[in-house]
Each structure stands twice: as C-alpha cells, then as structure tokens.
C-alpha cells in the first residue's frame, strides 16, 4: 500500500475477489474499479460493495476502454459516480481525487 497524493491510501487488487477482500474491515474514501477484471466485471464488484452500509455512498469510478454513450449510461445506472476511458488521464483523476478530499474534509 502506498499513499496517493499524500491523502489516500492506495490498495490495488488484480481481480474482483481480491478487491472485495481489500475493503473488508476498512472504509475507503473512493473506489476505482476496472470494468474488465479477470474473474468478474467492475459492475459485479460494485454491487456487493454498495450493499455494505459503510460503502453505500462512497464515490465510485469505473475505468474501461469502452467509450460509447451506452457504456457511460450503464455505469451511471449501476451506481458509478464517474467513468474514465483508457488510456487514463492521470491529471484528471488526480483533480477528481483532490475534489473528493475536499468533500470528505481531508487536507488537500
């Protein structure tokens, strides 16, 4: 684990099952999921996360190479707050993280 922007602890999981395990016992400030994980989709990972009271309203973003309007709508309908297309624009992601940090009263 490492700190991202000095504000967020970054936990990386290489599959959906590990992502679900990584949030157990913790309360992340933001979720960033890949749409196509080896064992399940980011959509499948988000459903059980949203069922947890502590994660019901945590901002969630999905990353995908798919960029059709229907893909973005599917993500919104599934409960994602944002959609990032690959390749990921790091500056845009960092700006969003800074905004989230301000919303949760963390030092920017």
C-alpha beads as a LAMMPS data file, in Angstrom:
LAMMPS data file: protein, C-alpha beads

108 atoms
107 bonds

1 atom types
1 bond types

-500.0 500.0 xlo xhi
-500.0 500.0 ylo yhi
-500.0 500.0 zlo zhi

Masses

1 110.0

Atoms # bond

1 1 1 0.000 0.000 0.000
2 1 1 1.171 3.497 -0.706
3 1 1 -0.190 6.974 -0.347
4 1 1 -1.598 8.715 -3.369
5 1 1 -1.277 12.497 -3.291
6 1 1 -0.383 12.184 0.402
7 1 1 -4.108 11.844 1.159
8 1 1 -5.324 8.471 0.025
9 1 1 -4.003 5.044 0.871
10 1 1 -3.894 3.115 -2.375
11 1 1 -4.872 -0.548 -2.289
12 1 1 -4.504 -2.418 -5.551
13 1 1 -6.211 -5.716 -6.324
14 1 1 -5.660 -7.697 -9.506
15 1 1 -9.073 -9.353 -9.511
16 1 1 -12.583 -8.795 -8.198
17 1 1 -12.332 -11.273 -5.341
18 1 1 -9.208 -9.566 -4.016
19 1 1 -10.850 -6.167 -4.425
20 1 1 -13.773 -7.296 -2.287
21 1 1 -11.382 -8.662 0.332
22 1 1 -9.305 -5.450 0.300
23 1 1 -12.172 -3.316 1.574
24 1 1 -13.207 -5.676 4.380
25 1 1 -12.743 -4.012 7.725
26 1 1 -11.991 -0.668 6.138
27 1 1 -13.890 2.312 4.917
28 1 1 -12.389 3.641 1.691
29 1 1 -12.951 7.253 0.686
30 1 1 -13.182 6.376 -3.013
31 1 1 -13.491 3.247 -5.158
32 1 1 -11.844 2.931 -8.565
33 1 1 -12.669 -0.266 -10.425
34 1 1 -11.654 -1.664 -13.781
35 1 1 -14.578 -2.740 -15.927
36 1 1 -12.920 -5.985 -17.027
37 1 1 -11.211 -7.851 -14.211
38 1 1 -10.031 -11.439 -14.778
39 1 1 -12.712 -13.039 -12.598
40 1 1 -15.617 -10.594 -12.782
41 1 1 -16.551 -7.177 -14.075
42 1 1 -16.251 -3.933 -12.143
43 1 1 -20.053 -3.836 -12.250
44 1 1 -20.194 -7.180 -10.442
45 1 1 -17.714 -5.934 -7.842
46 1 1 -19.646 -2.730 -7.165
47 1 1 -22.945 -4.465 -6.325
48 1 1 -21.795 -6.141 -3.072
49 1 1 -19.770 -3.056 -2.146
50 1 1 -22.844 -0.830 -2.447
51 1 1 -24.759 -3.289 -0.244
52 1 1 -22.401 -2.517 2.652
53 1 1 -23.746 0.428 4.684
54 1 1 -20.271 1.981 5.028
55 1 1 -19.764 1.936 1.254
56 1 1 -23.256 2.800 0.071
57 1 1 -22.394 6.416 -0.756
58 1 1 -18.618 6.233 -1.283
59 1 1 -17.731 7.787 -4.661
60 1 1 -17.074 5.028 -7.199
61 1 1 -15.403 5.323 -10.587
62 1 1 -15.041 2.748 -13.323
63 1 1 -12.264 2.558 -15.924
64 1 1 -12.735 0.984 -19.332
65 1 1 -11.536 1.113 -22.904
66 1 1 -15.193 1.239 -23.966
67 1 1 -16.399 4.775 -24.533
68 1 1 -19.824 4.629 -26.138
69 1 1 -22.613 6.731 -24.682
70 1 1 -24.413 3.493 -23.750
71 1 1 -21.345 2.373 -21.737
72 1 1 -21.369 5.597 -19.749
73 1 1 -25.114 5.297 -19.149
74 1 1 -24.729 1.684 -17.997
75 1 1 -22.112 2.839 -15.468
76 1 1 -24.391 5.604 -14.147
77 1 1 -27.293 3.165 -13.906
78 1 1 -25.091 0.731 -11.951
79 1 1 -24.251 3.408 -9.378
80 1 1 -20.872 4.660 -10.534
81 1 1 -20.204 8.352 -9.988
82 1 1 -17.674 8.674 -12.775
83 1 1 -16.291 6.942 -15.838
84 1 1 -12.713 7.070 -17.084
85 1 1 -11.730 5.820 -20.502
86 1 1 -8.356 4.247 -21.154
87 1 1 -5.728 5.419 -21.504
88 1 1 -6.350 7.128 -18.172
89 1 1 -5.563 10.842 -17.978
90 1 1 -3.691 10.963 -14.667
91 1 1 -4.156 14.724 -14.227
92 1 1 -7.946 14.397 -14.471
93 1 1 -8.008 11.543 -11.948
94 1 1 -5.825 13.486 -9.510
95 1 1 -8.103 16.523 -9.863
96 1 1 -11.114 14.347 -9.018
97 1 1 -9.298 12.896 -6.007
98 1 1 -8.479 16.408 -4.805
99 1 1 -12.177 17.328 -5.088
100 1 1 -13.197 14.203 -3.170
101 1 1 -10.620 15.001 -0.489
102 1 1 -12.177 18.426 -0.019
103 1 1 -15.663 16.891 0.224
104 1 1 -14.646 14.456 2.954
105 1 1 -12.791 17.222 4.833
106 1 1 -9.361 15.817 4.275
107 1 1 -6.402 18.174 3.835
108 1 1 -5.811 18.862 0.147

Bonds

1 1 1 2
2 1 2 3
3 1 3 4
4 1 4 5
5 1 5 6
6 1 6 7
7 1 7 8
8 1 8 9
9 1 9 10
10 1 10 11
11 1 11 12
12 1 12 13
13 1 13 14
14 1 14 15
15 1 15 16
16 1 16 17
17 1 17 18
18 1 18 19
19 1 19 20
20 1 20 21
21 1 21 22
22 1 22 23
23 1 23 24
24 1 24 25
25 1 25 26
26 1 26 27
27 1 27 28
28 1 28 29
29 1 29 30
30 1 30 31
31 1 31 32
32 1 32 33
33 1 33 34
34 1 34 35
35 1 35 36
36 1 36 37
37 1 37 38
38 1 38 39
39 1 39 40
40 1 40 41
41 1 41 42
42 1 42 43
43 1 43 44
44 1 44 45
45 1 45 46
46 1 46 47
47 1 47 48
48 1 48 49
49 1 49 50
50 1 50 51
51 1 51 52
52 1 52 53
53 1 53 54
54 1 54 55
55 1 55 56
56 1 56 57
57 1 57 58
58 1 58 59
59 1 59 60
60 1 60 61
61 1 61 62
62 1 62 63
63 1 63 64
64 1 64 65
65 1 65 66
66 1 66 67
67 1 67 68
68 1 68 69
69 1 69 70
70 1 70 71
71 1 71 72
72 1 72 73
73 1 73 74
74 1 74 75
75 1 75 76
76 1 76 77
77 1 77 78
78 1 78 79
79 1 79 80
80 1 80 81
81 1 81 82
82 1 82 83
83 1 83 84
84 1 84 85
85 1 85 86
86 1 86 87
87 1 87 88
88 1 88 89
89 1 89 90
90 1 90 91
91 1 91 92
92 1 92 93
93 1 93 94
94 1 94 95
95 1 95 96
96 1 96 97
97 1 97 98
98 1 98 99
99 1 99 100
100 1 100 101
101 1 101 102
102 1 102 103
103 1 103 104
104 1 104 105
105 1 105 106
106 1 106 107
107 1 107 108
